[in-house]
Amino acid sequence: MYGHPRPRQHASFPYARTPAPRTQQLRFAGRSVLTRRAHRCGVGVRAETGRYPMTNFARTLVRVVEAPARLARVTEFFFRRADSMGDIYSDDRRSGTVPGADPDRVVFLGEAGQISLGVRTHQLSMAGFFARHRNARTQRGVTWSIHPFPNARLADAPAILVDAEGELRHADVVVVLVGITDALRVITLTSWEAGIRDTVSTLTSILPMDARILLAHIPPLSNAGSLSRPARVAAGLHGSALNKRIDAVAEKHTQVIVVPFPEELTHSVWRPESEEQRYTNTYDIWSAHLARSLADAN
């Protein structure tokens, strides 16, 4: 996904050189001047910062003012995605088995774009690689399955959890990979945190007491080559803020393990090209990092 490593380059976008005020960092760097003036004129500071509460009218006004910037970023992303044709999506069974005694039952939930984009079979997906890495560590078998979110958004989780409940009741490990689409669509921090909290609460109510939940951080979107450099910087800031909300929710649940994105995959710009080897290399490294995090926690 993120391509072959190359030296990290400093972004030329102004906000990358001079740290923006905290309130501006939590929203996108490309927010409009009108929005910032509204804040300075007493409309209020975003509630996520915890400084000053915002009235319902103020929140509505800020969202209306920010809407064009949001739409521009989302449109840019999907236009560039559509302009780079040929993405591969697996169409075989979304389940598999690694032979061995006393198999672990592993369920993957989330965006297909983070789990199986770019490969022709789910055996080369994140789930397939994770199962093989888990087997190599434990010498036990692994049965795995994938339940993708149809719209690639956290809002899909409630319906998917209902559909997968029977399987989840017997699962040993659940891996949740979601957030790229929500970050690019500029989900609010409060909505994101509420969604993560509800998802984790539902999972802990269904899963066996000794099951583990791996919550993967959103990859650093500052490396998403399908976006312009200013949009990458802005998306990176927002993705980082969303990851902090994941951390905050996880602290209250002993079954949850938060897994940051592997450092070795953060040093190059990813462009959405149909190069299966690039995706398999990424899934191999990323899934090994997930398996290692699970082993270390146990």
N, C-alpha and C positions, 0 to 999 in steps of 0.2 A: 504493500500500500504506500509506504512512505519512500520507496525507492532506494537507490544506492547512496550510502553516506557521502556527504561532502562537507567541507568546512562550513560552520555556521556563519551567516552573513548578518551584519547589523542592518536592521530595517531603516529605510530612509524616511518613514512616516514620522512627522514631528513628535507625536506622542511617545514614540519609542525612544527618543533622545532625552526628552525632559519629562520626568514622571508627572502625570496629570493628577489633579486633586482626586482624592479617594472617590468622591461622588461621581466624577466623570469616568474613572476607571471601571466602576461597577456597571455602568452602561457603556455603550459603544463609543469609541474614540471619535467616530464620525457623526455624533449627534449634532443637531442643528444649533446655530448660534441663538436662534429664537428660544430653544428649550433652555439653554443656559441662562439667558436673560430672564426667562420666567422664574427660574429658581432664585436668581439674585433679587428679583423684585418682590419676593415674598410668597410666591406660589408654594414654595416648600422644597425640601430636599428629599430625595427618594427614601421611602420608608425602610428600604433594605439597609441603609447606612446606620440606622438607629439614632440619628442626631435629632431630627425634628419630625414629628408625625405629620402626615399629609392628609388633608381632607379628601373626601371622595371626589369633589369637584376638581381639586388640584391634580389628583391622579389622572382623572379623565382628560384634563387639559394637556398634561405632559404627554400622555399616550397619543393624543391627537396630533400634537406638534411633532412627536418623534416618528409618527407613522410613515411619512415619505422616506425617511432615512432607512427605516427597517425594510420597507418594500424594495428599495433600491438594492440593498445588500442581498436580500433573498432572491430577487430577480437575477442579479448578477451571478449568484451561485448556480441557479438552475439553468440559466442560459448557457453558462460555460460547461455545465455537465452535459446538456443536450448537444452542445457543439463538439463534444468529444465522444463520438459514437463507438459502439463495439464492446461495452461492458459485458462481462460474462456473469451469469447467475446460475448456480447449480440447480438442476431440475430433477435430481435423483432423490432417493429416500433421505429424509432428514434425521436419520438415526443410524447407529452402528454399534459394533461390539469389538472389544479387544479381548481375546481369549485369556482366561486365567481363573484361578479359584476365588471364591468369595468376592464377586465383582462389585465395585463401586457403581452407584447409579447417579449419573451426572446429567443435569438439565441445563441447557443454555437458553437464555431469554434475551430478546433485544432486537437491534437493527440488523437486518440481513447484510447491510453495507459494512458492518463491523465484524460479521461472523463468517460470511461466505461469498462476499463479492469478489469477482475476479477469478474464480476457480470453477472447473467443470464438474466436480463431484464434491459432495459434502465430506468425503474422506479426507479432502485437503483443506477443509474449513478449520476455523478455530477449534470447534468441538472435536473434530477428528484428531488434530495435533495434540490437543490437551489430553485426550484419552490415552494416546501413546506415551506422552511424557509422564502422565500419572502412573501408568502401568510400569514404566521403566523405574520409577522411584519406589513403588510399593510391591512390585512383583505380583500384584493382584489384577484380576480382570476388571474391565470397565465397560459398562453399557452407557451409551450417550444418546441424547436426542436434542433437537433444536426446535424452539417455538418462536418464530420470528414475529415481530410486531408489524402488522400489515401496513401501517402508515409511518413506520420507523420513528414513532414518537412515544414518550413515556405515557401519554394519555391512553395508549393502547393496552397498557399493562392490566387493568382490572378485568377486561374481557378475556385476555389470554390466560390469566391466572385461574379463571373459572374453567376454561376449557382444559387446562393442564392439571387441574386439582388432583385427579386420581393418580397421576404419575408423580406429582410433587409429594404426596403423602408418603411415598416410599423412597424419596430421593436422599442421597447422602451429601450431594454438593449441587448448589445452584449457582450459575455464573450469569451475571446481569451485565450486558454490554449495550448501553444506550446513551444518547446525549448529543451526538454530532448534529443530527437534524434539528433537535430542539435548540441547540446553541445557534445554529445558522438561521433559524426562524425567530431568534431573539425572544425566547421564553423568559418570563420574568423570574427573578430569583425566588420570590415567594411561591409562585406556582410550581417551580421545579422542586423546591424543598418539600412542599406538601405532597407532590407526586412520589418522590423518593420515600418519604416517611410512610405514606399509605402502602406503597409496594412492599417495603420491608416489613411493615406490621402484618400485612396479609400473608406474606411468606412465612413469617415466624409462627403464625397461627395455624398454618397448614403442615409445615415440615416437621419431621421427627425432632426431638429435643437436641440430639447430637449432630444434626445436619449443619453444614456450613453454607453461608451465602457469600460469594465473592462479588463485590461491587467494583467494577473496573472504572477507573478515571476516564474522562473524556480525553482523547488524544489532543496534543497541542495543535490547535487549529491555526496557529501562526505559521504552520508548515503546509497548509492546504494550498497547493499550487493552482487549484481551480478558481482561486480568488485573487483579486488584485492585492498588491502589497498593503495598501491602507486597510482593506477589508480583512486581510489576514491578521494584522495587528489588532484590530478591533475584535475579531472573533476569538483570538487568543486570550484577550483580557476577559471576555465574557465566559469562555470555557473554563478558565481558571477560577472565576467566581463561582460557577456552578459546581466545580469539583470541591470547593470549600464547603458548600452546602451538603454534598455527599458525606464529607468527613464529619460534619456536625451531627448528621442523623446517625451515622454508624457508631459514634461514641456511646450511644445509649442502648446498643444491642450487642450482646456478647457473641452471638452467632455470626455476626457480620465481620468480614475482612475486606478492607479497602485496598485495592491494588493500583498503585500509580502506573502510568504508561512507562514501558521500558526505556531507560535512558538511551540505549544504543539505537533506538529507532527515532530519535528526536533531532537528528542532525542533518536532515535533508528535506527538501521541498517535495511534497507528493503531488503528482499530477495524475488525474484519473485516466490512465491509459490501460489498454487491454494487454497487459504483460503478465501472464499467469505466474511466471517464476517470481516476479516481484511480490505478488500477493502471498504466495506460499511461503516465501522467506519471512515476510512480516508475520504471518499467522504462526509460523514455527517459533519464532523468537518470542512473540507476545504470549502464546499459550504456555511456553516453557516458563516464562516469568510468572504466569498465573499459577501453574503447578508448583513452582518453587515457593510462592507466597503461601499456598495452602499447606505445604509440608512444614514450612517454618512455623506457622501458627499452631500446628498440632504437636 
